[in-house]
Amino acid sequence: MNQEEVLAWLAAHPYGEQDENGVDLSLLRANLKLTPEQRWLKHQRALRTILEVKRAGERTRLRRIASASS
């Protein structure tokens, strides 16, 4: 998908209040209502999720390599 297609898709599927760049202002406002500790905990949960997805991808890659060499 090129940039024009992405922009067309975003225009057809708006989400929340957006600025002229398409940034969802409602998400920014919601995060700013959180305390710094709440934002940090939210970040930690997201980071754990990302790292688990990365590990799952690595395990899958290693299994494919192992099965291809068998």
C-alpha positions, 0 to 999 in steps of 0.5 A, a space after each residue: 500500500 503506498 502513501 496515497 492509498 493509506 491516506 485514502 483509507 484513513 480518510 474513509 475510516 476516521 477514528 476519533 478527533 483528528 488534527 490536520 495530520 491525521 493524529 488522533 487527538 482523543 488518544 492524546 487527551 486520554 493519555 494526558 489524563 493518566 498519571 505518569 505512573 499509569 502511563 509508565 505501567 501502560 508502556 510496560 504492558 505494551 512493551 511486554 506484549 511487543 517482546 512476546 510477539 518478537 519472541 514468538 516470531 523468533 521461535 517460528 523462524 527457528 522452527 522453520 529453519 530446523 524443519 527445512 534442514 531436516 
